Every structure is written in structure tokens, then in C-alpha cells.
Amino acid sequence: MKRKPCIAMVGSNMMDLITYYGERFPRLGETIVGRDFEIGFGGKGANQAVAVTRLGGEVVLLTAVGDDLFGPLVCENFARQGIDTRYVKVVPGKTSGVAPIFVNPQGENSIFIIPGANLFLEPEDVEKARMDLARASFLLLQLEIKLETVYYTVSLAQELGLQVILNPAPAQNLDFERLRGIFLFVPNETELQNLLSLPSTEEKEVKKGIEILLQKGVENVLVTLGERGAILGNQKGFFSCLPYRITPIDTTGAGDAFVGSLAFFLSEGRPLEEAIDLASAYAALSTTRRGTQKSFPSRDEFTEWLKTARKREDDLPLHGSQS
């Protein structure tokens, strides 16, 4: 029997509190009636882990919850998704992470996060999972946990021979000396701009930012551009991935669907460019449903949809073009 791809994830979980509003967001001091509201399971780390399991992979998950009413619900959700909860830390006296999310009629979102217990995931918690982490081929990281834990995890992953995929969100100042040698750095265009103080998110500035990160010792840099696709940069040059034709309903979690599925496709042994293309398609499909984790399609659903999926520009090569 073929072994499942195994991905490690050290990161966050959140309870998503999603408000869908009408024509505009309320002004300061104003109350207006929203369109709809949902509660769901989220957090960048948890979302990326669930994307892996929805596609049929195995996840070694490290995260932290509070001892509030949300903590047990988060653990139950992980179990339903087929994710082992032995390394879910319960932090006494702290709340679980929450993410109030506001979605406009075009499906675009604005998000606050209150990390709560996520900020109490410590380097020693990661060390305790050393033996299980060693079973993975790739390790996913984000920035919704304390930076010292991120840096320690990068160091341990390199010691264990794991390829690190870092999604630097939310953007903050980083010590790139402690990130040298990571396999893949995946910001969106706004995060890249904030990380490097770029004047804009135009393509020439994005490529300039990629070159700066490569000089800092990152092996590959992949910048996601929303409806404009993505740009990969490495020592071979730049690679453009075209977006898929889709009418989005809710883009919440699409970036996490992209990163999680990308790790899964890479763990199957696919070339990086092909894995990016498939992850772009998986993320696009997720935007046709409301919510975060519940919008992530299964492997069968994704495979079926992919048969008829089309790029924004169908006359260009399937996996983008070198530029």
C-alpha cells in the first residue's frame, strides 16, 4: 500500500467569526445591518493542515488552544479531519485564538486576528515532537505564533532534513539570517510590500522584492497575486503562474488552501512549477464556497473540477512561462 504524503505543521489555529456585509462597511459610530454571519474553524496553520488532509495527506500538527469553550471544539474538529491531536497544547488561563473576518459582496475579506494561546507555543513544545516531525518531508510555518518558536522550528527542520515552507503572514520584521536555506518563502503581494517597504505591488517591484529575498538566502520565493496569479523566483529566473477562471463567493482561507495544497503536491514528488499550478487551481475552487476550512474540496471533488477548469488566458502554456 502506498504511504500517504506526510507534512508537518507548526503554527496557529483560530475560531473564525465571519460577517458578510452589504454595500459598505459601517463608519465609526455607525450601526448598520449585515447580510449574514458564520462561525468556523480557521487559523493559517490549521487551515493549511486541513487542506493537506482533505487531499489525502497525513499531518503532524503542533498548535496551542486556550482552556476556554473554543479549545475542545478546535480539538474535536482536528479529530474529525483525521489529524492527530497529541501535540495540541492547552494553555491554562488563556483564550483560544479568534479571527473576526469581514467579507464584502465581491467575496473580498478584511481580517483581524487575536492570537491568544497561539503565542504560548514554545520551542520546547516543538522539541518534544522531534521524532514525529522527522517523519515528514515538508514543514509548514506561518507568523501567527511567536517568532522565537518559528526560528527554532526552522533550525530543527534543517537538522532533520525537512524542507521548510514559510508563509510570512501576518507580515512583520524578520531576522533573515535565521531563515537562511529555507526551501520556499510564500508571501502575498501586500505582505511582500510590507516586509521590504516596497513602493508598490507592481510586477517590477514584486520581482525586485523576490531578488532581495533570494540574496538573503531563501532558495525559492513565491509571491501570490490574487486574481493575477503568482510569480516564482529562484536562481533559474522568474516563472509566472496564470490564475484560473472563477467567480468567487468568499476568498477567506484561499491563501491557506494554496499553501497547504502546494505542500501536499510537492510531497507527492511533483516539480515545483506543476505543484504551484495545481495549488492555484485548488485555491480557486475553494473560493466558490463560503467559509474557510469547510470550503476546501476533497481530492475527488478537486480532480473532477480540474477536468473542465480553464485559465484566464487559455492560449498560454499550462504551467505559465519563463520571463
VOPAGU-2260 file (C-alpha; in pm, 1 decimal, decimal comma):
REM VOPAGU-2260
SITE   aa  ch    i         X         Y         Z
SITE  MET   A    0       0,0       0,0       0,0
SITE  LYS   A    1     135,4     343,0     -97,2
SITE  ARG   A    2     226,8     558,6     202,0
SITE  LYS   A    3      40,5     888,3     244,9
SITE  PRO   A    4     242,5    1205,4     194,8
SITE  CYS   A    5     331,7    1340,1     542,2
SITE  ILE   A    6     350,1    1713,7     613,4
SITE  ALA   A    7     447,6    1875,4     944,0
SITE  MET   A    8     270,8    2194,2    1054,8
SITE  VAL   A    9     386,7    2411,0    1344,4
SITE  GLY   A   10     152,0    2704,8    1374,4
SITE  SER   A   11    -177,9    2859,8    1461,1
SITE  ASN   A   12    -544,6    2783,1    1490,6
SITE  MET   A   13    -833,0    3030,1    1521,8
SITE  MET   A   14   -1208,7    3035,9    1552,5
SITE  ASP   A   15   -1331,5    3235,4    1252,6
SITE  LEU   A   16   -1614,1    3481,3    1322,9
SITE  ILE   A   17   -1726,8    3574,4     970,7
SITE  THR   A   18   -1952,3    3870,6     893,1
SITE  TYR   A   19   -2086,2    3914,1     538,2
SITE  TYR   A   20   -2188,3    4275,0     478,4
SITE  GLY   A   21   -2369,2    4465,1     204,2
SITE  GLU   A   22   -2264,0    4765,5       1,1
SITE  ARG   A   23   -2026,2    4915,6     256,4
SITE  PHE   A   24   -1855,2    4876,8     592,4
SITE  PRO   A   25   -2003,7    5087,0     878,2
SITE  ARG   A   26   -1840,9    5421,1     956,9
SITE  LEU   A   27   -1709,2    5499,1    1304,4
SITE  GLY   A   28   -2002,8    5525,7    1546,9
SITE  GLU   A   29   -2247,9    5383,1    1291,9
SITE  THR   A   30   -2456,0    5065,7    1316,4
SITE  ILE   A   31   -2587,0    4900,2    1000,9
SITE  VAL   A   32   -2744,6    4560,5     934,0
SITE  GLY   A   33   -2515,6    4293,6     792,8
SITE  ARG   A   34   -2616,2    4025,5     544,2
SITE  ASP   A   35   -2508,4    3706,9     722,3
SITE  PHE   A   36   -2279,8    3557,0     988,6
SITE  GLU   A   37   -2097,5    3227,3    1033,7
SITE  ILE   A   38   -1862,4    3069,6    1286,0
SITE  GLY   A   39   -1599,6    2831,6    1155,1
SITE  PHE   A   40   -1260,6    2678,6    1224,4
SITE  GLY   A   41    -959,9    2867,6    1093,8
SITE  GLY   A   42    -610,6    2995,1    1165,6
SITE  LYS   A   43    -342,8    2981,9     899,6
SITE  GLY   A   44    -168,2    2676,8    1040,2
SITE  ALA   A   45    -485,6    2478,2    1097,9
SITE  ASN   A   46    -624,2    2573,8     757,1
SITE  GLN   A   47    -310,6    2460,9     577,3
SITE  ALA   A   48    -311,3    2134,4     770,9
SITE  VAL   A   49    -674,8    2066,3     681,1
SITE  ALA   A   50    -604,0    2132,3     311,7
SITE  VAL   A   51    -340,2    1857,3     330,1
SITE  THR   A   52    -577,8    1605,8     489,0
SITE  ARG   A   53    -863,7    1692,9     252,4
SITE  LEU   A   54    -634,8    1592,0     -32,4
SITE  GLY   A   55    -542,0    1266,1     139,0
SITE  GLY   A   56    -221,0    1350,6     321,7
SITE  GLU   A   57    -107,0    1295,6     679,8
SITE  VAL   A   58     -26,0    1585,4     912,1
SITE  VAL   A   59     196,5    1609,2    1218,6
SITE  LEU   A   60      39,5    1913,1    1385,0
SITE  LEU   A   61     171,4    2135,1    1663,8
SITE  THR   A   62     -51,1    2416,5    1787,4
SITE  ALA   A   63    -198,7    2564,0    2107,8
SITE  VAL   A   64    -550,3    2634,9    2233,8
SITE  GLY   A   65    -685,5    2802,2    2546,2
SITE  ASP   A   66    -882,5    2641,4    2827,4
SITE  ASP   A   67   -1196,6    2823,2    2712,7
SITE  LEU   A   68   -1505,2    2684,0    2536,6
SITE  PHE   A   69   -1336,5    2703,7    2193,2
SITE  GLY   A   70   -1040,0    2480,7    2284,3
SITE  PRO   A   71   -1227,2    2146,1    2293,4
SITE  LEU   A   72   -1417,8    2238,7    1976,4
SITE  VAL   A   73   -1090,8    2300,0    1791,0
SITE  CYS   A   74    -954,9    1962,1    1904,0
SITE  GLU   A   75   -1275,3    1784,9    1801,7
SITE  ASN   A   76   -1253,7    1946,0    1458,2
SITE  PHE   A   77    -895,2    1828,0    1413,5
SITE  ALA   A   78   -1000,5    1474,5    1504,2
SITE  ARG   A   79   -1286,5    1486,7    1251,1
SITE  GLN   A   80   -1035,6    1594,4     985,6
SITE  GLY   A   81    -817,7    1291,8    1064,5
SITE  ILE   A   82    -546,5    1496,9    1237,3
SITE  ASP   A   83    -372,4    1356,9    1546,7
SITE  THR   A   84    -418,3    1595,2    1844,0
SITE  ARG   A   85    -142,1    1466,4    2071,8
SITE  TYR   A   86      61,7    1782,9    2014,4
SITE  VAL   A   87    -223,3    2030,7    2066,3
SITE  LYS   A   88    -111,7    2224,1    2374,2
SITE  VAL   A   89    -377,4    2354,4    2616,7
SITE  VAL   A   90    -266,9    2682,7    2779,1
SITE  PRO   A   91    -431,4    2744,3    3119,3
SITE  GLY   A   92    -587,4    3084,4    3174,0
SITE  LYS   A   93    -563,7    3189,3    2809,0
SITE  THR   A   94    -826,0    3222,9    2540,2
SITE  SER   A   95    -804,7    3035,1    2213,5
SITE  GLY   A   96    -720,9    3239,7    1904,7
SITE  VAL   A   97   -1006,8    3413,8    1725,9
SITE  ALA   A   98   -1030,2    3585,4    1387,2
SITE  PRO   A   99   -1311,4    3835,3    1320,2
SITE  ILE   A  100   -1347,4    3839,0     939,7
SITE  PHE   A  101   -1547,3    4083,5     727,5
SITE  VAL   A  102   -1645,6    3982,3     373,1
SITE  ASN   A  103   -1780,9    4227,2     112,8
SITE  PRO   A  104   -2026,5    4143,7    -170,2
SITE  GLN   A  105   -1733,5    4070,0    -406,4
SITE  GLY   A  106   -1605,4    3796,9    -173,3
SITE  GLU   A  107   -1303,8    4000,8     -61,4
SITE  ASN   A  108   -1214,9    3994,9     306,7
SITE  SER   A  109   -1059,3    4203,3     583,0
SITE  ILE   A  110    -934,4    4016,7     890,7
SITE  PHE   A  111    -832,0    4086,6    1248,9
SITE  ILE   A  112    -657,5    3813,9    1447,7
SITE  ILE   A  113    -631,4    3782,0    1825,9
SITE  PRO   A  114    -373,5    3502,3    1866,2
SITE  GLY   A  115    -444,2    3419,1    2232,2
SITE  ALA   A  116    -296,7    3079,3    2323,7
SITE  ASN   A  117    -113,8    3058,6    1990,1
SITE  LEU   A  118     153,2    3290,6    2130,9
SITE  PHE   A  119     233,2    3032,3    2400,4
SITE  LEU   A  120     353,6    2760,2    2163,5
SITE  GLU   A  121     717,8    2736,7    2274,4
SITE  PRO   A  122    1041,8    2595,9    2127,0
SITE  GLU   A  123    1038,3    2318,3    2389,3
SITE  ASP   A  124     695,1    2209,8    2260,8
SITE  VAL   A  125     848,8    2168,4    1916,3
SITE  GLU   A  126    1144,4    1976,4    2054,6
SITE  LYS   A  127     909,1    1727,1    2224,0
SITE  ALA   A  128     772,3    1634,5    1879,4
SITE  ARG   A  129    1114,9    1583,4    1720,5
SITE  MET   A  130    1070,3    1213,4    1641,6
SITE  ASP   A  131     730,4    1258,6    1477,7
SITE  LEU   A  132     838,9    1568,5    1285,6
SITE  ALA   A  133    1120,3    1363,0    1135,5
SITE  ARG   A  134     860,9    1151,0     951,1
SITE  ALA   A  135     755,6    1444,0     732,9
SITE  SER   A  136     903,3    1561,0     403,3
SITE  PHE   A  137     792,7    1925,9     425,0
SITE  LEU   A  138     723,1    2155,5     719,6
SITE  LEU   A  139     473,2    2442,2     711,5
SITE  LEU   A  140     521,8    2760,2     916,2
SITE  GLN   A  141     339,0    3094,2     943,7
SITE  LEU   A  142     377,3    3401,7    1167,7
SITE  GLU   A  143      70,8    3371,7    1391,8
SITE  ILE   A  144     290,6    3218,7    1664,3
SITE  LYS   A  145     590,0    3376,7    1842,7
SITE  LEU   A  146     892,1    3437,1    1622,7
SITE  GLU   A  147    1133,1    3257,7    1854,2
SITE  THR   A  148     932,1    2938,5    1802,2
SITE  VAL   A  149     939,6    2994,5    1425,7
SITE  TYR   A  150    1317,8    3035,4    1424,7
SITE  TYR   A  151    1371,5    2731,4    1646,5
SITE  THR   A  152    1147,1    2521,7    1422,4
SITE  VAL   A  153    1340,5    2627,3    1109,8
SITE  SER   A  154    1665,3    2523,4    1276,7
SITE  LEU   A  155    1523,7    2187,1    1388,3
SITE  ALA   A  156    1371,0    2120,4    1044,6
SITE  GLN   A  157    1705,6    2178,5     878,8
SITE  GLU   A  158    1870,0    1945,2    1128,6
SITE  LEU   A  159    1608,8    1678,7    1045,5
SITE  GLY   A  160    1634,0    1733,6     668,6
SITE  LEU   A  161    1282,0    1875,9     627,7
SITE  GLN   A  162    1214,2    2132,2     356,1
SITE  VAL   A  163    1055,2    2440,7     510,6
SITE  ILE   A  164     768,8    2634,3     351,5
SITE  LEU   A  165     722,7    2966,9     533,4
SITE  ASN   A  166     409,2    3174,2     478,5
SITE  PRO   A  167     512,5    3510,0     636,4
SITE  ALA   A  168     167,4    3620,8     746,5
SITE  PRO   A  169      87,8    3846,8     912,1
SITE  ALA   A  170     390,9    4038,4     785,6
SITE  GLN   A  171     641,0    4150,4    1049,8
SITE  ASN   A  172    1011,5    4223,3    1083,3
SITE  LEU   A  173    1217,6    3907,3    1034,8
SITE  ASP   A  174    1576,0    3806,7    1106,3
SITE  PHE   A  175    1659,6    3655,8     768,6
SITE  GLU   A  176    1992,0    3523,9     896,2
SITE  ARG   A  177    1786,7    3273,9    1098,1
SITE  LEU   A  178    1583,0    3181,9     788,4
SITE  ARG   A  179    1870,8    3114,3     550,6
SITE  GLY   A  180    1833,3    2799,4     345,2
SITE  ILE   A  181    1456,7    2757,3     374,7
SITE  PHE   A  182    1309,3    2591,2      68,1
SITE  LEU   A  183    1015,4    2820,0      -7,5
SITE  PHE   A  184     906,8    3164,5     115,3
SITE  VAL   A  185     540,9    3238,3      22,4
SITE  PRO   A  186     411,5    3593,0      88,3
SITE  ASN   A  187     121,7    3755,4     -89,2
SITE  GLU   A  188     190,3    4083,3    -269,6
SITE  THR   A  189      85,8    4300,9      26,1
SITE  GLU   A  190     296,5    4102,5     272,3
SITE  LEU   A  191     595,9    4131,1      39,7
SITE  GLN   A  192     545,1    4506,8      16,6
SITE  ASN   A  193     522,4    4540,9     395,3
SITE  LEU   A  194     819,9    4312,3     463,9
SITE  LEU   A  195    1054,3    4501,9     232,8
SITE  SER   A  196     893,8    4851,1     230,0
SITE  LEU   A  197     841,2    4835,6    -146,3
SITE  PRO   A  198     677,8    5142,1    -307,8
SITE  SER   A  199     406,8    4938,0    -484,2
SITE  THR   A  200     290,0    4589,7    -578,4
SITE  GLU   A  201     353,7    4633,2    -949,7
SITE  GLU   A  202     525,3    4339,7   -1120,4
SITE  LYS   A  203     864,4    4510,7   -1143,6
SITE  GLU   A  204     857,3    4583,8    -770,0
SITE  VAL   A  205     746,7    4227,6    -690,2
SITE  LYS   A  206    1040,9    4091,0    -889,8
SITE  LYS   A  207    1275,8    4334,0    -716,4
SITE  GLY   A  208    1145,6    4208,2    -381,2
SITE  ILE   A  209    1197,6    3847,6    -488,2
SITE  GLU   A  210    1558,2    3923,3    -581,1
SITE  ILE   A  211    1618,4    4082,4    -239,5
SITE  LEU   A  212    1485,9    3772,2     -61,4
SITE  LEU   A  213    1694,9    3539,3    -275,7
SITE  GLN   A  214    2001,3    3740,7    -179,1
SITE  LYS   A  215    1906,6    3688,2     185,7
SITE  GLY   A  216    1946,1    3312,9     141,7
SITE  VAL   A  217    1596,4    3185,0      62,6
SITE  GLU   A  218    1602,9    2908,8    -201,4
SITE  ASN   A  219    1270,5    2989,5    -372,5
SITE  VAL   A  220    1033,1    3286,3    -336,3
SITE  LEU   A  221     670,9    3254,0    -446,7
SITE  VAL   A  222     455,2    3568,3    -437,7
SITE  THR   A  223      79,9    3517,5    -470,5
SITE  LEU   A  224    -102,1    3794,5    -658,2
SITE  GLY   A  225    -470,0    3703,1    -611,0
SITE  GLU   A  226    -659,4    3720,7    -938,5
SITE  ARG   A  227    -328,8    3797,3   -1117,7
SITE  GLY   A  228    -183,8    3454,6   -1036,1
SITE  ALA   A  229     161,0    3412,4    -881,3
SITE  ILE   A  230     529,8    3470,7    -953,7
SITE  LEU   A  231     804,5    3227,8    -853,6
SITE  GLY   A  232    1164,4    3341,0    -839,0
SITE  ASN   A  233    1482,3    3140,2    -788,7
SITE  GLN   A  234    1831,6    3109,8    -933,8
SITE  LYS   A  235    1681,8    2994,4   -1265,4
SITE  GLY   A  236    1485,9    3317,3   -1309,4
SITE  PHE   A  237    1117,8    3404,1   -1284,1
SITE  PHE   A  238     816,8    3181,5   -1350,1
SITE  SER   A  239     461,5    3319,1   -1388,7
SITE  CYS   A  240     159,8    3108,4   -1292,4
SITE  LEU   A  241    -167,2    3211,3   -1454,8
SITE  PRO   A  242    -488,0    3222,7   -1247,9
SITE  TYR   A  243    -793,1    3007,3   -1312,2
SITE  ARG   A  244   -1126,5    3137,6   -1433,4
SITE  ILE   A  245   -1358,5    3151,0   -1135,0
SITE  THR   A  246   -1638,9    3363,8    -988,8
SITE  PRO   A  247   -1550,9    3391,6    -619,6
SITE  ILE   A  248   -1812,0    3386,8    -345,1
SITE  ASP   A  249   -1575,7    3407,7     -47,3
SITE  THR   A  250   -1195,6    3431,9     -66,4
SITE  THR   A  251   -1147,4    3363,9     306,5
SITE  GLY   A  252    -883,0    3094,0     350,4
SITE  ALA   A  253    -787,1    3079,8     -17,9
SITE  GLY   A  254    -425,7    3164,6      58,1
SITE  ASP   A  255    -409,8    2881,5     311,2
SITE  ALA   A  256    -574,6    2641,4      66,8
SITE  PHE   A  257    -298,1    2737,1    -176,4
SITE  VAL   A  258      -8,3    2686,1      67,5
SITE  GLY   A  259    -142,3    2364,7     220,3
SITE  SER   A  260    -221,5    2204,2    -112,5
SITE  LEU   A  261     113,8    2319,3    -251,3
SITE  ALA   A  262     292,2    2129,6      27,6
SITE  PHE   A  263      81,0    1822,6     -47,6
SITE  PHE   A  264     150,6    1826,3    -421,4
SITE  LEU   A  265     521,8    1877,3    -358,5
SITE  SER   A  266     523,0    1584,9    -115,9
SITE  GLU   A  267     384,4    1369,1    -396,7
SITE  GLY   A  268     709,5    1437,5    -580,6
SITE  ARG   A  269     574,2    1686,2    -834,9
SITE  PRO   A  270     805,2    1955,1    -978,9
SITE  LEU   A  271     766,4    2294,3    -811,5
SITE  GLU   A  272     607,4    2464,9   -1114,3
SITE  GLU   A  273     348,0    2188,6   -1155,5
SITE  ALA   A  274     269,0    2189,9    -782,2
SITE  ILE   A  275     215,8    2568,4    -794,2
SITE  ASP   A  276     -26,0    2534,0   -1084,4
SITE  LEU   A  277    -228,8    2266,2    -905,8
SITE  ALA   A  278    -231,6    2465,2    -582,5
SITE  SER   A  279    -356,2    2769,6    -772,8
SITE  ALA   A  280    -643,4    2561,5    -908,1
SITE  TYR   A  281    -722,8    2415,7    -563,0
SITE  ALA   A  282    -732,1    2763,2    -405,7
SITE  ALA   A  283    -952,4    2895,6    -687,6
SITE  LEU   A  284   -1206,0    2618,0    -634,0
SITE  SER   A  285   -1216,6    2692,2    -260,7
SITE  THR   A  286   -1339,1    3048,1    -330,8
SITE  THR   A  287   -1662,3    2916,6    -483,9
SITE  ARG   A  288   -1786,1    2818,3    -135,4
SITE  ARG   A  289   -1842,0    3011,7     184,8
SITE  GLY   A  290   -1623,2    2976,2     489,7
SITE  THR   A  291   -1267,8    2867,1     545,1
SITE  GLN   A  292   -1185,7    2501,2     608,8
SITE  LYS   A  293   -1532,2    2386,0     500,7
SITE  SER   A  294   -1469,5    2542,2     159,8
SITE  PHE   A  295   -1168,4    2318,6      92,2
SITE  PRO   A  296   -1257,1    2048,0    -163,0
SITE  SER   A  297   -1174,6    1679,8    -126,6
SITE  ARG   A  298    -928,4    1514,0    -363,3
SITE  ASP   A  299   -1213,6    1360,6    -566,9
SITE  GLU   A  300   -1400,8    1692,6    -592,3
SITE  PHE   A  301   -1085,5    1872,2    -699,9
SITE  THR   A  302    -989,8    1608,1    -957,6
SITE  GLU   A  303   -1336,6    1622,5   -1113,6
SITE  TRP   A  304   -1342,5    2004,2   -1129,7
SITE  LEU   A  305    -993,7    2017,3   -1276,9
SITE  LYS   A  306   -1112,7    1825,5   -1585,0
SITE  THR   A  307   -1301,1    2133,7   -1708,2
SITE  ALA   A  308   -1108,0    2413,0   -1534,6
SITE  ARG   A  309    -965,7    2685,4   -1754,9
SITE  LYS   A  310    -701,2    2953,5   -1716,5
SITE  ARG   A  311    -771,7    3323,4   -1752,5
SITE  GLU   A  312    -574,4    3309,4   -2079,0
SITE  ASP   A  313    -623,5    2964,3   -2230,3
SITE  ASP   A  314    -385,4    3022,2   -2521,2
SITE  LEU   A  315     -82,4    3037,2   -2288,3
SITE  PRO   A  316     113,8    2732,6   -2169,7
SITE  LEU   A  317     -43,4    2525,2   -1889,3
SITE  HIS   A  318     222,9    2599,9   -1630,6
SITE  GLY   A  319     295,6    2963,6   -1708,6
SITE  SER   A  320     603,9    3094,4   -1884,1
SITE  GLN   A  321     958,7    3190,8   -1801,5
SITE  SER   A  322    1018,5    3564,9   -1807,9
